[in-house]
Amino acid sequence: MSPFWSPVVHGLTPYVPGEQPKIDGLIKLNTNECPYAPSDKVLQAIAAQVTGDLRLYPDPQASRLKAAIAGYHHLKPEQVFVGNGSDEVLAHAFMALLQHEAPLLHPDISYSFYPVYARLYGISTREIALRDDFSIAVDDFLQAGDNGGIIFPNPNAPTGMALPLAEVERLLAANPHSVVVVDEAYVDFGAQTAAALIDRHAQLLVVRTLSKAWALAGLRVGYALGHPALIEALSRVKDSFNSYPLDRLALAGAEAAMGDAAWLAQTQARIIDSRTRLAAGLQARGFEVLPSQANFVFARHPAHDGARLAAQLREHRILVRQFARPQRIADFLRITIGTPEQCDALLAALDTLFAAQTQAPR
């Protein structure tokens, strides 16, 4: 602590991202990155920007990228906002749309950045418990009383479970005067996007990222889709904070990514296939695996402590994510879908660990 800190800093508990290892040779299945390289079109577009024009500021309005995103989602450019990763887009949404006297509603097991943003901006929250099967109970949100907004990931993180579009629309219909933010970081792996509902629901904001399915986590590009009035609010905050959140390389790479549908479809199919194989392999070894529509699985073994198992896998040079809180999920491991070879290595490491424990003297 320091006497020079602003008062708000003393009460902050920052978000802790997954480990980014400083040593080589680890199999990294802990941060939900794509296991495949980005599209060649993306790499070529980025390379083409490495010229003397880097001395110039990028387009503060990101007009070409907004047009590409709008075209991909069959919307209009004025319905698109872009930012430096979806985390920045979410941060702007918390400030621009979710600061109200009534509490913000979100699931109790969800993206752990939401409470961080709420504390940062002084927003009161109310957690809505997931069902016993870890699914989001829309009825519980409808019965929660007045709210200053609703936010949830779909698919949810870290569970990977998704609400069908009809349930999302039921939530929207019951909250016509509250902004509903649907965080779709993982929607491209089998779930339904709520983007199709935007023209019918002026209070809906859909937040997405190019970090997962498009394999661009290192480029930091996120965006939001919504009614132009919501987009204007985000833009006002952005232009009061940083007029140039995306550099020339990010703008060019993201635009190229949005135009390579064939690469995206192929990558999605490969990850979904590996997810199916990995889930089956874990179940065959006694794990409970939640039904995932994300690029990760959430699994626990009834005979193994989650934190200990994660530590043992790290000794075998495999990183997975374990959450100490809430206690209800402490024994679960969130395992990113890697290449088939990486998934096989994980299963082989588990076999080695379980065999050693079976043979150990009692």
N, C-alpha and C positions, 0 to 999 in steps of 0.2 A: 504494500500500500504506500501511497505517497500523499503528502499534504497538498500536492498540486492537482490531484484528481478532481474532476467534477463530481458532485454528489451521486449522480446516476451510476457512475462507474463502480462504486462500492457495492452496489446491489446486483451487478451482472454476473451471471454464470455462463461463460461463453460456450457455444457449441463445440464439441470435440469431433473432428472428422476421423474417418478410419485411418489406420496407420499407413503412412507412406514410407516404405522401408529405405534405409540408407545403405543396405548391403545388397549385392547382386545374388541372383539365383533363387529367390523366393517365388513361389507360385502365389500370385496375388488374387485372392478370391474374397476380398474384404471391402471393396469400395464400389462395386457395381459398375466398373468400367467395361467397355466393350472389349472382347478379347481379340478383335480383328482390326486391322489397319483401316483408316478412312478410305473413302473412294479415291481412286486416282484423279478424278476430276477435281476433287477438293484440293489435293496436294498440288496439282498443276495451277489451280487458281491462286493459291497462296503464293507459290513460287513467282507467279507473274507480277505480284505486288511488291516484290523485293527489288525496288528501283529507287531512283533518286526522289520519287514522289513521296517517300516516307517522311520527307521534311515537312509535308503538308498535313494539316489536320484531316481526319476522315469526315465523311458526311454525318453531321450531328443528327440528322433525321433518319439515317439508314434507309433511304427511300427505296433503293433497288432490293434490299433484303426484305423489307416489309412487303413489297409487291410480290416477291417470290413466295413468301410465307402465306400471304393472302391467297395467291393462286393455288397453292397446295391444299389449302383448307376450304376453297370455294367461298372466300369472304372478300371484303374490301380492305385496301391498305389502311384506311382510317380505323379499322377494327383490330389493328395489330400494334403491339408495343414490343420493343426489343431491349435487352439489357445484358449486362456482363454476367451471364449465367442465370439460371432460374432463381438462385438464391437472392440475387440482387433484385430481380423482378418481384419476388415475394416480399422482400423488405420494403420496396416502394408501395406495394399493395397494402401492407400493414399500416403504413403511415397515411397513405392517400385515401383508403377506403374502409379501414377497420378500426379506427380510433373513435369509439363512441362510449357513452356512459354504460350501456348495457354490455354484458360480457360477450366475448367472442367464444363460440362453441367449436371444439375440435375433439377428435377421438382421444381416449386416454392413452392408447398405444398407437403412436403415429410418428410423423417426422419430428425429431426432437429439436429442430430449429424453431418450430412454432412458438414454444414457450420462451425461447431466447428473444425472438423478435418482440413478443408481447411485453416482456420485462423492459426491453430497450425503449419501447415507445409508451410505456405506462398503460398498457391495455389490460383490463381484467379479463380473465378467461374462465371458462367452465368446461371441464373434461366430461365427455360422454363415454361411458364404459363400453367396450366392445362386448359382444355376446360371448358366451362360453366357448363357442367354436371360433372365436377371434374375427368374426365378421362384423361390419358396421351395421348397427341397428338404426335404420332411418326413423322408425317410429319413436325411438328415444330422443332423437333430435327434435322431432315435431312436438314432443311433450315437455320440452325443456323450458318453455316460457319465452319471454322477450329475449332477444339477442341483438348484439351489435354486429353480427356477421357469423358466417360459418366457413370453416376451412377444413379440408381433408384431402389426403392423397387418394388417387384412384388410378391404378391399384394402390392399396394402402402400403405404407412402409413402416415397419419392416416386415409385415406379414406376407405381402405379395398378393393378397386377396382383393378382388375387384367387385364393385357394385355394378349391376347391369344398368344400362342407360335409363330404363323405365324407373328405377329407384332414384336415380339422380334427378330425373324430371319431377318425381313426386316430391322430393325435398324442395326443389325450386318452386313448385306450385304452391307449397305451403308457406313459403317465405318471400312473398313478392316485394317486401320493403327492406330486405336485408341482402347485402352482397354475399354471394356464395362463391367461394374460391375453390375450384377443383384443380388440384395439383397433379398434373399428368406426366410426371417425370418418367413413369414406367409404362405408359399406356400402349406403347408400340409393340408389345410382346404378347398380344392376344386380347386385351380389353377393348372397350368401346370408348371412343373419344366423345366428350360432351360438346365439342365444337359445333356439331350440327344443331344444338339447342340455342345457340347464341341469338339468332334472329327472333326467337320466340320469348326469350327471357332477358330483359335488359339488365338484371342484377347479376348475371353470370359472368365470372371471369375464369377463363381456362389458362393455366400456366404450364408451359412445356419447356423442354430443354433439348439441345442437340448433343448433350454429353453422353447419352446412353446408346440409343439405337443408331445414331449417326456417327458414333465413335469419335466425338469431338470434345471430350472432357477437358483436354488441354487448351482448347480454343476459347472456352468460356462464353458461350452464347445461349441465352434463354429468351423466351418471348411469352407474351400474354395475348389472348384473344378475348374480345368482348365488345360490348356496345361502345360507340365512339365517346360517349360521356365518361365511361370508366377509363378508357384509354387516355383521354385528355387529363384526367386526374393523375394518372401515372406519369404522364409527360411533364406535368407541372412540377411534380416532385423531382423527377429526373433532372429537369433543367434548372432546378434550385440546388442541385447536388453535384452533378457532373454532366455536362452537355455532350461529352464524347465517351460514352461507356464502352464502345466497340471500336477497335482499331481497324486499320485498312486490311490487315491480314484476316482478321475475324470476319469482317463484312464479306470479303471475297470468298473465303472458304465456306461460310454458312450459306451464301447464295448458291454456290455450286452444289452443296450437299442437298439443298431442297430440290434441285433439278435432276438428281440421279436416283430416280425411283427404282430402277432395276437393281442397283447396288443395295439399296435399303431392303427391298423385298428378299433378296438372297441372304442378307445378314440376319434379318428377322427369322427366317426359316431355319438357319443354322443354329441360332441360339435357342429357339423353341424346341428343336429336335434334341439338342444337348440337355435342355432342362428336363424333358420327358425322361431321357435316359438316366440322368443323375437322380431324379426323384425316385425312379424305380430302383436304382442301385441302393439308395439310402434306405428305402422301405424294406428291401430284401435283407438289410443288416439290422433291422429292428427299429429304425427311426420312425417317428411320427412326422410327416411332411405336410404342411398346409398347402392347399391348392393354390398354386402361384400362377399369375398372369404377368409376372415381371421378369427381369433378367437375373433373378436370384430365387433361391428357395429358402424357406424358414423351417428349420427342422430341429427336433430334440429326440434324445434317446432316453428311455425310461430308466436305464441303469447307469447313466453318466451325468455328472455335473457339467453344465455348459462351459463355465469358465475354465475348468480343468481340461476339458476336452479341447477347447480352443488353444490353450497353452501347449498341450501335447502335440497338436497338429503343427504349431509353430516350430516345435523342436524338430519336426519332420519337414521344415521349410515350406509350410503351407499356411497362408494367412486366411482366416475367416473372421467374421465380426460377431462379437458376443456383447449383449447389453446387460449391464448389472441391474438396471432399473427400467421399468418396474419389475418387482420380484416375480410377477406372473410370467414373465418371458425370460427369466435369467438363465434357464437351461436350454434355450433355443440358440442355434447358430444360424446367422444369415450368411448364406454361401452364394457368392456371385457365380453365374454360369460362365465358365471359362471355355477354352477349346475342348474338344473331346479328350485330348491327351491330358489336359490339366484336370478334368473331371475324373478321368481314370486314375490319375496319380492320387487324388484325394481319396477315392474309394480304396485304393491299395494301401494308403497310409492308415486308414481306419481299420482295415483288415489286420495290419501289423499290430496296431495298438490293441485291438480287441483280443487277438491271439496271445499277445504277451500277458495280458491281464488274466486270461483264462488259465494260462500255464503257471502263473505266479503262485507260490505256496501260500496256503491260508493259515 
